[in-house]
Amino acid sequence: MTQYIDKTLSQLRSDVLQLGFSTMAISPASLDSSHRNHLSQYLAHGFNGSMGWMEETLARRTDPQNLWPDAKSVIVLAMNYAPEQNPLPQLLRTSEGTISAYAQNRDYHDVMKGRLKTIAGQFAARLAKAPNRPDDENIDVKVFVDTAPVMEKPLAMQAGLGWQGKHTNLVSREFGSWLFLGSIFTSVALPPDTPEIDRCGSCRACLDICPTNAFPKPYQIDARRCISYLTIEHKGPIPHEFRKAIGNRIYGCDDCLAACPWNKFAQAGREAKLQARDDLKHPPLAKLAALNDASFRKFFSGSPVKRIGRDRFVRNVLIAIGNSTDKSLIDAATPHLSDPDPAVKEAAEWALAELNTSVA
């Protein structure tokens, strides 16, 4: 590899750490056909639920060069967001809600994307000015943070950042299961890093802890049974068969991530914008149930929770109230019997029935 690229990569790694990312590695802008086959089988089983965009973007998702034909390398960046405390004990505080660790402060898309653009821009500018660079070399970059059809986890594994565990999420020897991923596609061929190998062994901790049995088999998840999907992506009433298992999880679920033994090597994330807000660590269900559209938007301003809207969120809160066994929450649920949203109204009826009160 030419000296000018070696020097630029050294500066790139320094920029990555200075701007709050935890690590980076480089993958070729291509994926083995096994990833396409695996995703195709996943879709054929309908495991994506209502997420039709996964089918619509299959070709681009499974081949980075279908997304951008000029791509030659992918710089995969990771940001550690490990919580300070194990999130599982919060599930026992049934009069409070449990919000997934990743969503207890700012939206990670907003935190990461601007920094990715800065890093990518500096990288391209340095390459363009480097001595001995071939005159005919095209230098271009594009950045993505999980909203585009990019298979970040297979690319991250190919780059050596970790491996996809049996829960289908990336696992790192250094950071456990708590990593956000972003990518910089570049038209420049860069030296790839060594791929990581699967280190799950015989462990089944992530599979066995799942409250809804969302894993048909290791390395495969049925989103239709996943609490994260049910509380975030799923519209309308939540199927009755999953309501008790949801407990007090009102946005997402961390069980399979928190159960991973590799988390013993993880340290709490250092990015201030991703550290849990105090008012989201133990949020009272009664307070959350009282949110109208305006107060919901204000309370969750800048948060990924805001994306699902007030109605879907309050629906989740009412399911948690129904699971709480806390009769003092009857007063919080009752006003929603006349809620204009049918799913909220139905959830209120269910919650009050669970709390052993009349809904006549």
C-alpha atoms as one frame of an Amber mdcrd trajectory, in Angstrom:
protein
   0.000   0.000   0.000   1.353   3.415  -0.924   2.734   5.623   1.814   0.211
   8.407   1.304  -2.696   6.091   2.133  -0.923   4.687   5.187  -0.414   8.189
   6.577  -3.982   9.236   5.793  -5.383   6.162   7.554  -3.340   6.965  10.641
  -4.837  10.467  10.705  -8.295   8.974  10.079  -8.032   6.719  13.121  -7.042
   9.715  15.221 -10.062  11.713  13.963 -12.383   8.804  14.739 -11.340   8.691
  18.394 -11.296  12.475  18.806 -14.886  12.744  17.565 -16.212  10.244  20.082
 -16.212   6.969  18.190 -14.776   3.960  19.974 -13.155   2.096  17.112 -13.061
   1.643  13.331 -12.018  -0.943  10.769 -12.074  -1.376   7.001 -13.992  -3.834
   4.849 -14.080  -4.321   1.080 -17.250  -2.879  -0.482 -18.659  -6.326  -1.116
 -20.410  -9.096   0.813 -20.398 -12.845   0.460 -23.487 -14.292  -1.224 -24.331
 -16.101   2.012 -25.605 -12.826   3.463 -28.032 -12.379   0.571 -29.198 -15.959
   0.940 -29.709 -15.576   4.679 -31.698 -12.372   4.269 -33.757 -13.849   1.434
 -34.721 -16.799   3.641 -35.568 -14.411   6.464 -37.936 -12.498   4.196 -39.436
 -15.675   2.742 -40.497 -16.688   6.259 -42.110 -13.283   6.789 -39.898 -12.660
   9.811 -39.679  -8.968   8.878 -43.342  -8.422   9.778 -44.608  -5.114   8.443
 -41.120  -3.872   7.558 -41.727  -4.128   3.820 -38.816  -1.838   3.060 -36.485
  -4.773   3.723 -37.877  -6.583   0.684 -37.917  -3.438  -1.433 -34.216  -2.772
  -0.783 -32.935  -6.367  -0.889 -30.646  -5.912  -3.902 -29.041  -2.729  -2.583
 -28.862  -4.037   0.973 -26.962  -7.202   0.100 -24.406  -5.624  -2.248 -22.809
  -2.273  -1.329 -21.980  -1.668  -4.981 -25.650  -1.870  -5.886 -26.154   0.970
  -3.434 -23.185   2.907  -4.850 -21.354   1.416  -7.860 -18.185   3.452  -7.246
 -17.656   2.052  -3.746 -14.428   0.122  -3.275 -14.022   0.136   0.504 -16.214
   0.665   3.553 -14.877   2.251   6.729 -17.048   0.889   9.546 -17.152   2.976
  12.722 -18.561   1.979  16.100 -19.646   4.035  19.093 -19.978   2.389  22.490
 -23.233   3.142  24.331 -22.990   0.579  27.142 -25.229   1.667  30.057 -23.709
   2.404  33.443 -25.924  -0.224  35.085 -27.339  -3.552  33.967 -30.788  -2.649
  32.560 -32.483  -5.891  33.631 -33.265  -4.908  37.279 -35.469  -2.057  35.993
 -37.883  -4.724  34.741 -38.770  -5.457  38.377 -39.918  -1.862  39.008 -43.317
  -2.529  37.512 -44.882   0.861  38.265 -42.183   2.442  36.127 -41.418   2.045
  32.455 -38.327   0.488  30.922 -36.897   2.240  27.869 -34.151   0.566  25.883
 -30.696   1.819  26.847 -30.026   3.221  23.391 -33.063   5.513  23.581 -32.600
   7.139  26.985 -31.113  10.335  25.604 -30.400  11.797  22.170 -31.115  10.021
  18.901 -27.870   8.288  17.932 -28.513   9.031  14.241 -28.255  12.746  15.008
 -25.216  12.273  17.250 -23.289  10.210  14.724 -24.159  11.496  11.278 -22.674
  14.978  11.549 -19.461  13.547  12.959 -19.295  10.943  10.208 -19.596  13.691
   7.620 -16.763  15.623   9.289 -14.519  12.560   9.430 -15.303  11.588   5.829
 -14.700  15.119   4.587 -11.329  15.375   6.326 -10.342  11.956   5.023 -11.189
  12.841   1.418  -9.480  16.245   1.657  -6.249  14.719   2.965  -6.215  12.089
   0.245  -6.803  14.723  -2.426  -3.809  16.742  -1.201  -1.508  13.790  -0.612
   1.774  13.739  -2.574   2.291  10.883  -5.022  -1.424  10.249  -5.342  -2.331
   8.861  -8.768  -3.751  11.652 -10.935  -6.566   9.488 -12.238  -7.743   8.325
  -8.804 -11.327   9.323  -8.042 -11.877  10.348  -4.430 -15.428  10.370  -3.185
 -17.169   9.423   0.069 -20.706   8.771   1.313 -21.826   8.292   4.921 -24.619
   6.114   6.319 -26.108   5.563   9.784 -28.483   2.599   9.598 -31.347   4.400
   7.828 -29.966   3.431   4.390 -30.030  -0.135   3.017 -26.612  -1.094   4.370
 -25.869  -4.385   6.139 -23.716  -2.767   8.808 -23.345  -5.851  10.977 -21.972
  -8.197   8.289 -19.673  -5.399   7.099 -18.517  -4.816  10.682 -17.801  -8.526
  11.107 -15.954  -8.572   7.779 -13.930  -5.575   8.957 -13.074  -7.279  12.238
 -15.032  -5.124  14.703 -16.963  -8.090  16.079 -19.218 -10.946  15.059 -22.964
 -11.365  14.725 -24.074 -13.241  17.802 -26.896 -15.729  18.098 -29.198 -12.767
  18.868 -28.232 -11.370  15.418 -26.588  -8.284  16.929 -22.903  -7.448  16.728
 -20.762  -8.634  19.648 -17.327  -7.210  20.356 -14.644  -8.691  22.586 -13.957
  -5.171  23.840 -17.433  -3.592  23.992 -19.813  -6.524  24.333 -23.213  -6.010
  22.665 -23.459  -2.245  23.094 -22.344  -0.640  19.828 -23.871   1.783  17.358
 -22.555   1.375  13.826 -22.010   3.856  11.033 -20.177   3.591   7.737 -18.185
   5.664   5.286 -18.243   4.331   1.744 -15.300   5.461  -0.349 -14.291   5.175
  -3.997 -10.687   4.568  -2.904  -9.424   1.014  -2.414  -8.122   0.759   1.154
  -6.304  -2.134   2.839  -8.961  -4.271   4.567  -8.673  -5.379   8.163  -8.848
  -9.006   9.273 -12.396 -10.379   9.674 -13.569 -11.486  13.128 -14.702 -15.042
  13.827 -17.813 -16.203  15.678 -16.977 -16.582  19.372 -20.413 -17.492  20.760
 -19.531 -21.153  21.156 -22.244 -23.171  22.907 -23.652 -20.170  24.812 -27.428
 -19.663  24.582 -27.868 -16.862  27.120 -29.355 -14.394  24.623 -31.753 -16.977
  23.215 -32.955 -18.345  26.523 -33.710 -14.973  28.111 -36.045 -13.772  25.350
 -39.504 -13.262  26.933 -41.411 -13.965  23.702 -39.272 -16.737  22.181 -38.451
 -14.534  19.215 -35.553 -16.709  18.010 -36.710 -19.665  15.867 -33.098 -20.835
  15.952 -29.689 -19.302  16.684 -28.748 -16.391  14.404 -32.348 -15.897  13.284
 -34.979 -13.574  14.760 -38.690 -13.395  14.054 -39.413  -9.679  14.362 -43.124
 -10.383  14.749 -42.387 -11.859  18.185 -39.692  -9.357  19.208 -40.617  -6.805
  21.874 -38.512  -4.135  20.184 -40.522  -4.605  16.998 -43.855  -4.819  18.829
 -43.289  -1.611  20.814 -41.621   0.426  18.051 -42.470  -0.753  14.539 -45.827
  -2.484  15.044 -48.912  -0.332  14.470 -52.322  -0.952  15.975 -53.111  -3.205
  18.942 -50.329  -5.419  20.254 -51.295  -9.119  19.914 -52.684 -10.458  23.205
 -50.304 -13.417  23.239 -47.331 -11.105  23.850 -48.795  -8.581  26.276 -47.911
 -10.257  29.554 -44.377 -10.990  28.328 -43.850  -7.324  27.502 -43.967  -6.436
  31.191 -43.018  -2.796  31.671 -40.999  -2.457  28.454 -42.472   0.625  26.816
 -39.873   1.223  24.094 -37.601  -1.530  22.901 -36.038  -4.416  24.782 -32.463
  -5.028  25.947 -32.793  -8.536  27.352 -30.808 -10.432  24.719 -28.098  -7.764
  24.678 -27.815  -7.543  28.462 -27.580 -11.332  28.834 -24.449 -11.633  26.683
 -21.442 -12.783  28.776 -19.093 -10.716  26.627 -20.516  -7.605  28.297 -18.238
  -8.299  31.253 -15.487  -6.692  29.197 -17.565  -3.617  28.307 -17.105  -0.231
  29.927 -19.865   2.377  30.179 -20.151   4.580  27.112 -18.456   7.975  27.385
 -20.516   9.982  24.906 -22.498  12.437  27.061 -25.339  12.752  24.542 -25.982
   9.018  24.766 -25.870   8.673  28.549 -29.251   8.140  30.161 -31.290  11.180
  31.150 -32.240  11.032  34.818 -35.945  11.299  34.008 -35.778   8.310  31.655
 -34.002   5.922  34.012 -37.072   5.243  36.183 -40.007   6.996  34.463 -43.319
   6.627  36.356 -46.014   5.044  34.219 -48.637   7.429  35.602 -46.691  10.430
  34.331 -46.130   8.890  30.914 -49.780   7.904  30.517 -50.790  11.536  30.956
 -48.814  12.757  27.937 -50.831  14.365  25.162 -49.357  14.931  21.721 -47.747
  18.278  22.569 -46.293  17.189  25.912 -45.063  13.919  24.381 -43.188  15.815
  21.669 -41.692  18.191  24.212 -40.693  15.469  26.686 -39.031  13.353  23.994
 -37.576  16.182  21.918 -34.356  14.940  20.328 -35.056  11.380  21.445 -35.576
   8.374  19.139 -38.758   7.670  21.132 -40.383  10.651  19.450 -40.377   8.748
  16.152 -43.204   6.388  17.122 -45.585   9.194  18.091 -47.731   9.739  21.152
 -50.457   7.192  20.338 -48.180   4.194  19.881 -46.153   5.194  22.932 -49.182
   5.590  25.217 -50.464   2.246  23.912 -47.227   0.715  25.195 -47.527   2.508
  28.527 -51.042   1.157  29.020 -49.865  -2.397  28.368 -47.232  -1.851  31.060
 -49.888  -0.477  33.418 -51.966  -3.594  32.846 -48.948  -5.708  33.782 -48.051
  -3.658  36.851 -50.584  -5.092  39.376 -50.502  -1.546  40.811 -54.123  -0.554
  41.393 -53.081   3.058  42.018 -52.561   3.253  38.242 -56.275   2.746  37.569
 -56.717   6.510  37.576 -53.935   6.883  34.981 -55.523   4.381  32.599 -59.208
   5.321  32.953 -59.159   8.589  30.923 -57.947   6.632  27.893 -61.209   4.713
  27.658 -62.356   7.637  25.532 -59.084   8.148  23.675 -59.660   8.950  19.979
 -56.999   6.426  18.917 -58.554   2.930  18.736 -55.366   1.122  19.768 -54.946
   3.359  22.820 -58.580   2.916  23.804 -58.339  -0.873  23.473 -55.100  -0.961
  25.477 -56.789   1.027  28.244 -59.677  -1.445  28.354 -57.233  -4.330  28.580
 -55.139  -2.632  31.272 -58.140  -1.907  33.458 -59.408  -5.462  33.062 -56.004
  -6.711  34.151 -56.173  -4.429  37.183 -59.482  -6.058  38.107 -61.734  -3.089
  37.658 -64.955  -2.592  35.705 -64.704  -1.039  32.259 -68.475  -0.774  31.782
